């Protein structure tokens, strides 16, 4: 079912489901609680810890909505996979940084 994978409200998307994996810095409890709340009803979500970091894994459809969601956490969340998503977030951060760099 599309709704099991959909991230966001784009019901017209033609994307195939893809796996995501995030690393979350465990020191930030507010961010961890926000992620738990936002993902609590996701059918394929897994949230677990190795006592140094937390990890979030899921199978989703809706890369642009997911990317926007991840961006709100800044450096506290790192995209481990898929690589194209990690690259998009990295490139976006670089562009934002260039706008605020003193020259």
N, C-alpha and C positions, 0 to 999 in steps of 0.2 A: 504494500500500500504506500502511495506517495507520501502520505502524512507521517508515516513512521520515520522518514528521512528528511523531510522538508525543514529547512532552517529559514525562517522568515515567512513572508506571505506571497511569494511569487509562484502562484499556482500554474502559470503558463510555461515554466521552465522546462527545457528539454534535456537538462543535465542528467547524467547517470550518477548514482550514489558513489561517493568516494570516502575513503577513510581519512580521518584527521587524528593527529596526536599532538597535544600541547604539554609543555612543562610549565608548572606554576610554582613560583617561589613561595615556599610554605610559610615564610615569616609574615606575609601579609594576610592576616585573617579576614579582613573586610573583603578583599578580592576573592578569597576562597569561598566565603559565604555567598557572595554574589554569583559566582560560578555554580555553586551547589543549587542555589535557588533557580537560576536560569535554566539549568539542565535537568532538574529533578524529574521531569516527565518525558524525557527522551528515552525511547525504547531501547536503543543500542548503546547508550552512554555508559562509560566506565570511568569512575573517579577513584584513584588509589594513590598511595604514598609509599616512598621508600625511606621515609623519615628525614630526608633532606629536601626533597621536592615532592609536589603533588603532580599527578599526570591525569589528563583528561583524554579519553579516546571515544570516538563516535563514528558513525557512518551517516553522512549527510548529503543533501542536495541543497544547493544555494550558496555557492562560494562567495559571492559578493556580500550577501547579508551576514554570513559567518565572518568574513574578513572585517567587516565593520564592527561586529561584536567583539572580536579579538582586539582590535585597535584600541578600544576603550580602556584596556588594561595596561597599555604601555609596555615598559620593560619588564613588568612582573610576569608576563606570559610569553613564552617562546614557542613558535610553531616548529615542531619536529618533523611533521609530515602532513600533507604532501609537499614536496619541494617547490612546485609552482606557487602554492599559497605562501610559503615562507619567503620566497623571492619577491612576490608582490608586496608583502608587508614590509620587507626590508627596503625595497626601492621607494615605497611611499614614505617611510621614515626618513630616508636619505633626502628626498625632495623637501620634506618639511624642515629638516635640519638646515639645509642650504638657505632657506628663507630667513632663518633666525641666526645665521652665522655672521659675526661681526667681520666686516671687511675694511 
